[in-house]
Amino acid sequence: RSSNPGLALLGIVITRYETKNSTHKKFASLLKNWGDKNKIKVFDSLIPISTAIAGARAAEKSVIDYGPGLPVSQAYRALAEEILPEIENRLGRRVEVPEITPSTTVVFDEVFMAD
């Protein structure tokens, strides 16, 4: 088994979240408390469960391209805005990112299509 010494955990993202599900709310709260106690970032952005993920995959598009106004797309945009300062903090410098539009979201497909 090999390791990657340069690999570091940036944080935890909660996906497939249902806002009306009390178990999901309880789990998110428990996970955030656990993260605080263990000094592990749990991102505030909650990625909702959505059939648009499957639709985007079938259409071979990112979910942001597939439905830019959908709650899941907005959640992924919020997550990107939340993650960027964490990356900049780790690197110790500002990171230039192009405006997130349908033509630039291909950069984020690897991350956002993974759930």
C-alpha positions, -999 to +999 in steps of 0.1 A: +000+000+000+014+034-009+007+067+007+006+103-005+024+124+020+012+156+002-024+147+006-043+165+033-079+165+043-095+199+035-128+190+052-160+170+051-189+177+028-224+165+036-241+153+005-275+138-003-290+159+024-328+162+029-338+194+047-371+179+059-355+147+072-350+150+110-324+122+109-304+141+084-306+173+105-295+154+136-266+137+117-254+170+103-254+185+138-236+155+153-210+156+125-204+193+129-200+189+167-176+160+161-156+180+136-153+209+160-141+186+188-116+169+164-105+201+146-118+188+113-137+213+091-172+203+083-183+226+055-216+245+061-228+240+026-252+210+025-256+193-008-292+183-013-303+150-027-314+156-063-324+136-093-306+163-113-273+146-105-284+115-125-299+137-153-266+157-155-246+125-158-269+111-185-266+144-204-228+143-199-229+177-182-219+191-149-250+196-126-243+234-128-245+233-166-275+209-165-296+231-142-279+263-131-309+275-111-315+242-093-310+240-055-283+214-059-264+236-084-266+266-060-254+244-032-223+233-052-216+270-060-218+278-023-195+250-015-170+262-041-171+297-025-166+280+009-137+258-001-117+285-020-107+304+012-096+271+028-074+263-002-059+298-002-053+295+036-034+262+031-014+276+002-007+309+019-017+328-013-046+340-033-059+316-060-074+331-091-105+312-103-125+322-134-161+332-129-183+301-126-203+299-157-215+270-178-184+272-199-160+271-169-178+245-147-160+217-166-131+225-142-152+215-113-167+183-128-143+160-111-153+173-077-190+180-082-199+149-102-184+126-076-213+123-052 
